[in-house]
């Protein structure tokens, strides 16, 4: 099994200060052979003679020949793109969300990958019931369908996220019911499932073909946390990763598996990512 990293792992507490080539090199040094990139509308642009001190780029406006060349130089394959800029919470931003998603599909085509992840937007509060978010979930389904039906070769996954429009298993089920496109579904984020006290592995078992991307994360839980979401090295938190591995390993489907560790200190981040990959590989081999 080949586990990828998401380039977002090379940021820290919202600070994006590592250049794209340095971030790729750091992930390669952690033993990753593949990466999911993130495209941020309005973000820094990579071009000839312009290498910003950031790795979360506006890929739609960057020189993709340079993006590919730098990935090749680092020895990593690009397996997917995370399309930031997609939200269902504001009806006035539907056109903007569709445009951002379409642009990332074109980026993915040019970079030779076909897995596109995206957010769903931030809900008014965490742990809301489906009934209180029904309109937003319906809007998200319509937004993704517009793009997915014109990009049949792409596989789309909404990031299941604490405090998000798509947060619980019930949210996922209702969202899947809204989709007319069978190439759209869920990015199952194991860490956020833990934070939300959800048995996320059940979704993989029930809807395997609708989970094209798995985000492998480990979160802490408990009343004494300094913040609601704490992402730690895999194997050191509360996420029952064994349950996910058992569910996923039994299936022979094309998926992208992406590892992320957000809250390790900068000086420990690479060691935490390497240890996370090695831990998950051992779990997979022993399942």
C-alpha positions in Angstrom: 0.0 0.0 0.0 1.3 3.4 -0.9 0.3 6.2 1.5 0.6 9.8 0.3 1.0 13.0 2.2 -0.9 16.2 1.7 1.2 19.2 1.3 -0.9 21.0 3.9 1.1 18.9 6.4 4.0 21.3 5.8 2.2 24.3 7.3 1.9 25.1 10.9 -1.1 26.6 12.8 -2.3 28.5 9.7 1.2 29.7 8.9 2.4 28.8 5.4 6.0 29.8 5.1 7.8 26.9 3.4 8.3 27.2 -0.4 6.7 24.7 -2.7 10.0 23.0 -3.7 11.2 22.8 0.0 7.9 21.4 1.1 8.0 18.7 -1.5 11.6 17.9 -0.6 10.7 17.6 3.1 7.9 15.2 2.3 10.2 13.1 0.2 12.7 13.1 3.0 9.9 11.6 5.2 9.7 8.7 2.8 6.6 9.7 0.9 6.6 9.0 -2.8 3.4 10.7 -3.6 1.6 13.9 -2.6 -1.8 15.6 -2.7 -1.4 19.3 -3.5 -3.8 22.0 -2.4 -5.0 24.9 -4.6 -6.0 28.1 -2.8 -7.8 30.7 -4.9 -6.0 34.0 -4.5 -3.0 32.3 -3.0 0.6 32.7 -4.0 1.5 31.9 -7.6 4.5 29.8 -8.8 6.0 31.1 -12.0 9.2 31.6 -13.9 11.5 33.5 -11.5 8.8 33.6 -8.8 9.0 31.0 -6.1 7.0 32.3 -3.1 7.7 31.3 0.5 4.5 29.2 0.6 3.4 25.8 -0.5 -0.4 26.3 -0.7 -0.5 27.9 -4.1 -3.2 29.1 -6.5 -2.4 26.2 -8.9 -5.0 27.5 -11.5 -2.8 30.5 -12.0 0.6 28.9 -11.5 2.9 27.6 -14.2 2.0 23.9 -14.1 5.0 22.8 -16.0 7.1 24.2 -13.1 4.8 22.5 -10.6 5.3 19.1 -12.4 9.0 19.7 -12.8 9.5 20.5 -9.1 7.5 17.4 -8.1 9.7 15.3 -10.5 12.8 16.8 -9.0 11.7 15.9 -5.5 10.8 12.4 -6.7 7.1 12.5 -5.7 4.1 11.7 -7.8 1.0 14.1 -7.7 -2.0 11.9 -6.8 -4.7 14.5 -6.3 -5.6 18.1 -5.7 -7.5 19.6 -2.7 -9.7 22.4 -4.0 -10.0 25.1 -1.4 -12.6 27.7 -2.0 -15.7 25.5 -2.1 -18.5 26.2 0.4 -22.2 25.5 0.7 -22.8 28.0 3.5 -23.3 31.1 1.4 -25.8 30.9 -1.5 -24.1 33.9 -3.1 -20.9 31.9 -3.5 -22.2 29.0 -5.5 -20.8 30.4 -8.8 -17.5 31.0 -7.1 -17.4 27.4 -5.7 -18.3 25.9 -9.1 -15.6 28.0 -10.8 -12.9 27.0 -8.2 -13.8 23.3 -8.6 -13.8 23.4 -12.4 -10.4 25.2 -12.4 -8.9 22.5 -10.1 -10.3 19.8 -12.4 -8.3 21.4 -15.3 -5.2 21.5 -13.1 -5.7 17.8 -12.2 -6.0 16.8 -15.8 -2.8 18.7 -16.7 -0.9 17.2 -13.8 -2.1 13.7 -14.6 -4.3 12.9 -11.6 -8.0 12.4 -11.1 -8.8 12.7 -7.4 -10.2 16.1 -6.3 -10.9 16.8 -2.7 -12.8 19.8 -1.5 -14.3 21.4 1.7 -18.0 21.7 2.3 -18.0 24.9 4.3 -18.3 25.8 7.9 -21.6 25.2 9.7 -23.1 27.6 12.2 -22.1 25.3 15.1 -20.6 21.9 15.6 -22.9 18.8 16.1 -25.8 20.3 14.2 -28.6 17.9 13.1 -29.0 17.1 9.4 -32.4 18.8 9.6 -30.8 22.1 10.5 -28.3 21.9 7.6 -30.5 20.3 5.0 -30.5 23.3 2.7 -26.7 23.7 2.8 -26.1 20.0 2.2 -28.5 20.1 -0.8 -26.7 23.2 -2.1 -23.4 21.4 -1.8 -24.7 18.4 -3.7 -26.0 20.6 -6.5 -22.7 22.5 -6.7 -20.6 19.4 -7.0 -23.0 17.8 -9.4 -22.6 20.7 -11.9 -18.9 20.0 -12.1 -18.8 16.2 -11.6 -21.2 15.5 -14.5 -18.8 17.4 -16.9 -15.7 15.7 -15.5 -16.6 12.1 -15.4 -13.1 10.8 -15.2 -12.6 12.7 -11.9 -13.4 11.3 -8.4 -14.6 14.0 -6.0 -14.6 13.8 -2.2 -15.9 16.3 0.3 -13.8 16.6 3.5 -15.7 15.4 6.5 -14.8 18.0 9.1 -15.6 19.0 12.7 -17.8 22.1 12.7 -18.5 21.5 9.0 -21.6 21.2 6.8 -20.5 17.6 6.4 -19.5 16.4 9.8 -21.3 13.2 10.9 -22.2 9.9 9.4 -25.8 11.2 9.1 -24.5 14.2 7.1 -22.6 11.9 4.8 -25.6 9.7 4.2 -27.8 12.7 3.4 -25.2 14.2 1.2 -24.8 11.0 -0.8 -28.6 10.9 -1.3 -28.5 14.4 -2.9 -25.8 13.6 -5.4 -26.8 12.6 -9.0 -23.2 11.9 -9.9 -21.7 8.6 -8.9 -18.2 10.0 -9.3 -18.7 12.3 -6.3 -18.6 11.3 -2.6 -16.6 11.6 0.6 -13.1 12.3 1.7 -13.3 10.3 5.0 -11.2 12.2 7.5 -10.4 9.7 10.3 -9.3 12.3 12.8 -12.3 14.5 12.4 -14.5 11.4 12.7 -12.9 10.8 16.1 -13.4 14.4 17.2 -17.0 14.1 16.3 -17.4 10.7 18.0 -18.4 9.0 14.8 -17.6 5.4 13.7 -16.4 6.5 10.3 -15.2 3.0 9.2 -18.9 2.1 8.9 -19.2 4.5 5.9 -16.4 2.6 4.1 -18.1 -0.7 4.7 -21.6 0.6 3.6 -20.5 2.8 0.7 -17.1 1.7 -0.5 -17.4 3.1 -4.0 -18.4 6.6 -2.6 -15.2 7.0 -0.5 -12.5 7.7 -3.1 -10.2 9.5 -0.7 -9.2 8.7 2.9 -7.5 11.3 5.0 -5.5 9.4 7.6 -5.3 11.5 10.8 -5.2 10.9 14.5 -6.9 13.3 16.9 -6.8 13.7 20.7 -10.1 13.9 22.5 -11.1 15.0 26.0 -12.3 18.0 28.1 -8.8 19.4 28.8 -7.7 20.1 25.2 -6.6 23.7 24.5 -8.7 23.7 21.3 -11.4 21.5 19.8 -9.3 19.8 17.2 -5.8 18.4 18.0 -4.1 16.5 15.2 -1.2 14.3 16.4 1.2 11.7 15.1 -0.7 8.6 14.0 -0.8 6.0 16.7 -0.5 8.5 19.6 -4.1 9.8 19.6 -7.6 8.4 20.2 -8.5 7.4 16.6 -9.2 3.7 16.2 -7.0 3.4 13.1 -7.1 -0.4 13.3 -10.8 -0.3 12.7 -10.3 1.8 9.6 -7.5 -0.4 8.3 -9.5 -3.5 8.7 -12.4 -2.1 6.8 -10.4 -0.6 4.0 -7.8 -3.3 3.5 -10.5 -5.8 2.6 -11.6 -3.7 -0.4 -9.9 -3.6 -3.8 -10.9 -0.1 -5.0 -8.9 2.7 -6.5 -8.4 5.2 -3.7 -6.0 8.0 -2.6 -4.8 7.6 1.0 -3.4 10.8 2.4 -1.6 11.3 5.8 -1.6 14.5 7.7 -0.2 15.6 11.1 -1.1 19.2 11.9 -0.1 19.9 15.5 3.4 18.6 15.9 5.9 21.4 16.6 7.7 22.6 13.5 11.0 21.0 14.6 9.2 17.6 15.1 6.9 17.7 12.1 9.1 15.7 9.7 9.8 13.0 12.3 6.1 12.8 13.1 5.1 12.4 9.5 7.7 9.7 8.9 6.6 7.9 12.1 3.0 8.2 11.1 3.6 6.7 7.7 5.6 3.8 9.2 3.0 3.2 11.8 0.2 3.0 9.2 2.3 0.7 7.0 2.8 -1.7 10.0 -0.9 -1.7 10.7 -1.8 -2.4 7.1 0.8 -5.3 6.9 -0.5 -6.9 10.1 -4.3 -6.5 9.4 
